[in-house]
Amino acid sequence: MEELMSYYIFADVSIDIDKDYAAEHDIHYVPMEYVLGEDTFHCEAPESDSMMHEYYEKLRNKIATHTSQITPNHYIEVFEEYVKEGKEIVYLSLSSGLSNTYESALMAVKMLEEDYDEVKIEVVDSLGATGGMGVMVELAVNNREAGMNYKENAQWLREHADNINYWFKVEDLMYLKRGGRVSAATAIMGTALNIKPILTIDKNGKLQTIDKKRGNKLALKAMVERFNANYDPSVLKTVYLSCADCTEDADMLKALIEECRPEAEVKITMLSPIIGAHTGPDMLSLIYYGGTREF
């Protein structure tokens, strides 16, 4: 195990990942905060499913939530002790198209380089979020175990970030409206007509609406059709379903996936509040390694 731990793999705590897998492979997290009502919560590690259920129940009861930006100083606080000890780090950030975390981390590394002779940190823009970062962590672990050094691993991950595919649906369009992803008229009309937009994260790491389906079953079917067209289990069999407290939908989606691709290793995780603050409850995503992103 010591040989495999020759360098550390870090990810934002907003990651959705199999917690047992993360513990087994010594995955480290960059803490983040979110606000719910009048309370601020500091996340050192992914929240428990029971806490996530309570969080989404409060969102359903219209309690306001939001997240805060991460500063370069925050990253310095996390990384400096490792730099002092000469440790090597591969850090996977939230997409630069969705958050400032990537830029803040790069700035932090530059600031550390002004104070220390050697800083061995590789910052990787995941061009994604949620379970996609879970997929990327598993790829990073596989590369580490195959003997890649931290620089080689980081470069490989950059070159293959575009192979991590995202399809997801949201239940409450007003969250997307608040984030400027859909117009107010579209949000109101879509909710009234039970329209489920199918979204993706595109090549630039930004959200994009690529389809609309009326009703849940058609939305799930459309997601599975896209998955089946370019899933590549030869590289990674793991498929992440990140759900915002909608386990019945997740179980339904898992069954559809296993019916068409029985080799898939499907992992259902609860969506982090850092991301859930922007999607609302009952969001469901399907994320996996496959062909390069279509959009």
Residue pairs with C-beta under 8 A, 6 or more apart in sequence:
4 144
4 145
5 26
6 88
6 144
6 149
6 150
7 87
7 88
7 89
7 90
7 120
7 144
7 149
7 150
7 153
8 26
8 28
8 82
8 87
8 88
8 89
8 90
9 25
9 26
9 27
9 28
9 89
9 90
9 92
9 137
9 140
9 141
9 144
10 27
10 28
10 29
10 30
10 78
10 89
10 90
10 91
10 92
11 17
11 27
11 28
11 29
11 30
11 91
11 92
11 133
11 136
11 137
12 29
12 30
12 32
12 92
12 93
12 94
12 101
12 133
12 274
13 29
13 30
13 31
13 32
13 43
13 44
13 45
13 46
13 272
13 274
14 32
14 94
14 129
14 130
14 133
14 272
14 274
14 275
15 29
15 46
15 92
15 130
15 133
15 134
15 137
15 272
16 46
16 130
16 131
16 133
16 134
16 240
16 242
16 269
16 270
16 271
16 272
16 275
17 27
17 46
17 131
17 133
17 134
17 137
17 240
17 269
18 134
18 267
18 269
19 46
21 27
21 138
22 46
22 137
25 137
25 141
27 137
27 141
29 43
29 44
29 45
29 46
30 70
30 74
30 75
30 78
30 91
30 101
31 42
31 43
31 44
31 74
31 78
32 43
32 67
32 70
32 274
33 40
33 41
33 42
33 43
33 67
33 68
34 40
34 41
34 43
34 65
34 66
34 67
34 68
34 273
34 274
34 277
35 41
35 64
35 65
35 66
35 67
35 68
36 55
36 58
36 63
36 64
36 65
36 273
37 58
37 63
37 64
37 65
41 273
43 272
43 273
43 274
46 272
47 55
47 270
47 272
47 273
49 270
52 245
52 270
52 271
52 272
52 273
52 276
53 245
53 270
55 65
55 245
55 273
55 276
56 244
56 245
56 276
56 281
56 282
57 245
57 281
58 65
59 65
59 276
59 280
59 281
60 281
65 273
65 276
65 277
66 277
67 274
67 277
67 278
69 99
69 100
69 104
70 99
70 100
70 101
70 104
71 104
72 104
72 105
72 107
72 108
72 111
73 108
74 104
74 108
75 104
75 105
75 107
75 108
75 109
76 108
76 111
76 112
79 89
79 91
79 108
79 109
79 112
79 121
80 112
82 89
82 121
83 112
83 116
83 119
83 120
83 121
84 116
86 118
86 120
87 120
88 120
88 121
88 149
88 150
89 120
89 121
89 122
89 150
90 122
90 124
90 140
90 150
90 153
90 154
90 157
91 105
91 121
91 122
91 123
91 124
92 124
92 126
92 133
92 136
92 137
92 140
92 157
93 99
93 101
93 102
93 105
93 123
93 124
93 125
93 126
94 101
94 102
94 126
94 128
94 129
94 133
95 102
95 125
95 126
95 127
95 128
95 129
95 201
95 205
95 206
96 102
96 103
96 125
96 127
96 205
97 127
97 201
97 202
97 204
97 205
97 206
97 207
98 129
98 201
98 205
98 206
98 207
102 123
102 125
105 123
106 123
109 119
109 121
109 123
112 119
112 121
113 119
120 150
122 150
122 151
122 153
122 154
123 154
124 136
124 154
124 157
124 158
124 161
125 158
125 161
125 205
126 132
126 133
126 136
126 161
126 164
126 205
127 161
127 162
127 164
127 201
127 203
127 204
127 205
128 136
128 161
128 164
128 166
128 201
128 205
128 287
129 201
129 275
130 240
130 242
130 271
130 272
130 275
130 285
130 287
131 240
131 241
131 242
131 267
131 269
131 285
131 287
132 164
132 166
132 201
132 240
132 287
134 238
134 240
134 267
134 269
134 287
135 164
135 236
135 238
135 240
135 287
135 288
135 289
136 157
136 161
136 164
138 236
138 238
139 156
139 157
139 160
139 235
139 236
139 289
140 153
140 157
142 236
143 152
143 153
143 156
143 157
144 153
148 156
160 289
162 203
162 292
162 293
163 232
163 235
163 289
163 290
163 291
163 292
163 293
164 287
164 288
164 289
165 200
165 226
165 227
165 230
165 287
165 288
165 289
165 290
165 291
165 293
166 199
166 200
166 201
166 285
166 286
166 287
167 198
167 199
167 200
167 222
167 223
167 226
167 227
167 285
167 286
167 287
168 198
168 199
168 200
168 223
168 242
168 283
168 284
168 285
168 286
169 196
169 197
169 198
169 199
169 213
169 216
169 219
169 220
169 223
169 283
169 284
170 176
170 196
170 197
170 199
170 279
170 280
170 282
170 283
171 196
171 246
171 280
171 281
171 282
171 283
172 191
172 280
172 281
172 282
173 182
173 186
173 187
173 188
173 190
173 191
173 195
173 197
174 187
174 191
174 280
175 278
175 279
175 280
176 182
176 187
176 197
176 279
177 183
177 184
177 186
177 187
179 278
181 199
181 207
181 209
182 190
182 197
182 209
189 195
190 197
190 212
193 214
194 214
194 215
195 212
195 213
195 214
196 212
196 213
196 214
196 215
196 216
196 218
196 219
197 209
197 211
197 212
198 209
198 210
198 211
198 212
198 213
198 219
198 222
198 223
199 207
199 208
199 209
199 210
200 207
200 208
200 210
200 293
200 294
200 295
201 207
201 208
201 293
202 208
202 293
202 295
203 292
203 293
203 295
208 295
210 295
211 222
213 219
213 221
213 222
216 249
220 249
220 252
220 253
220 256
220 284
221 256
223 253
223 286
224 253
224 256
224 257
224 260
224 286
227 239
227 257
227 261
227 286
227 288
227 290
228 260
228 261
230 290
230 291
230 294
231 239
231 261
231 264
231 288
231 289
231 290
232 289
232 290
232 291
233 261
233 263
233 264
235 289
236 288
236 289
237 263
237 264
237 265
238 265
238 267
238 288
238 289
239 257
239 264
239 265
239 266
239 267
239 286
239 287
239 288
240 267
240 269
240 285
240 286
240 287
240 288
241 250
241 253
241 254
241 266
241 267
241 268
241 269
241 284
241 285
241 286
241 287
242 269
242 270
242 271
242 275
242 283
242 284
242 285
242 287
243 249
243 250
243 268
243 269
243 270
243 271
243 282
243 283
243 284
243 285
244 270
244 271
244 276
244 279
244 280
244 281
244 282
244 283
244 284
245 270
245 271
245 281
245 282
246 281
246 282
246 283
246 284
247 268
249 282
249 284
250 268
250 284
251 268
253 284
253 286
254 266
254 268
257 264
257 266
257 286
258 264
258 266
264 288
271 279
271 283
271 285
276 283
